[in-house]
């Protein structure tokens, strides 16, 4: 049986009894005959039973369920911060209750209660608004105790990083996180996971493969010992688009978004949200070569222009070799002649040393 059904039954019984007592009192007060008293008891009791049967869930189970859903949307950090703020506000209000009670009436009776309401409100509000800062402080103090009291700033190691769907599907985040270059907690909201599941269930085979790859990347991240991954039910009300939810959530939590989505990157930057872009990281860590340097390159195909050969460095940078078509499927030494930075990445032009 559902909670609503049980509440309706209990409400029907309770309000039927109350209605019967009320009808008896009303008939007795008016000194009606016994038959009329019985009629009043039955009639008002039935009205009370109907009232309890229909309306009891609306002031018992329904408000509790709504409150539970609202709490379910909050993260564990927010709930903990609110609890600490509640306790702190009650402590401050308790300390001020006795001095306030010594004031002349009516202030001595009213102000202690007003103090409880005010300090509890401000305690919860302050701790929830600054939950990230308090978490960083606690993490820093914990890290210092574990290191034997050595000095150091460990605030960055306790930060939260929001993950976008695109970066999960991309897959490189797992390798980057394992290296330790992403300190902190990788937070994946439930709506991102739902979008990933929607892609994995897509009728399009390519999208379905990408979604399933994202699921595998998540499983790999959760198994990694050096990575902290947390899936949260936290959500943003009144917003449907996943990118908009991520930006709003990042502003609320004061944390960056890890993505390789160009559009999300631009929207977040316009709203002052920090972005960690994997594509920019990949370009930043590519090997730096200068004109005149000699490199070893394997020519694997012909280029677009006549006589050109194309090879690739270990980091994926394309190398265009002049007169390289004569050395297809050979590894040669080539001298760098020019380095060109394009929107798609870095391109290197070289000339074979044998020419």
HUWO-V165379 format. One line per field, one symbol per residue. psi: psi as a letter, one per 30 degrees, with the letter a starting at -180 (. if undefined). burial: + if it has 24 or more other C-alpha atoms within 12 Angstrom, else -. A space follows every 50 residues. Layout:
# HUWO-V165379
psi->???
burial->???
This chain:
# HUWO-V165379
psi->kleeeeeeeeeeeefeeeeeeeeeeeeeeghlleeeeeeeeeeeeeeeee eeeefeffgdeeeeeeeeeeeffkleeeeeeeeeeeeeeeeeeeefeeee ffllkgeffeeeeeeeeeeeeeeeeeeeegeeeeeeeeeeeeeeefgggk lljgeffglkkkkleefeeeffeeeeeffggikakjkjlefeeeeeeeef gkfkeeeeeeeeeeeeeeeeeffkfgkjkkkkgkljkgkekeeeeeeeee eefhllkjlgjeeeeeeeefggkkkjkeeeeeefglkkllkflklkkjjf llaelkfklklklfgfkkkjjkgfffhkglklkkkkekkkjlffakkkkl kkff.
burial->---+--++++++++++++++++++--+---------+--+++++++++++ +++-+++----------------++-++--++-+++-+++-++---+--- ----------++--++--++++++-+++-+++++++--++---------- ---+-+++++++++++++++++++-++----+-++++++++++-+++-++ ---------++++++-++-++-----++++++++++-----+++++++++ +++++++++++--++--+----+++++++---------+-----+-++++ ++-----++++++---+++++++++++---++-++++-+------+++++ ++---
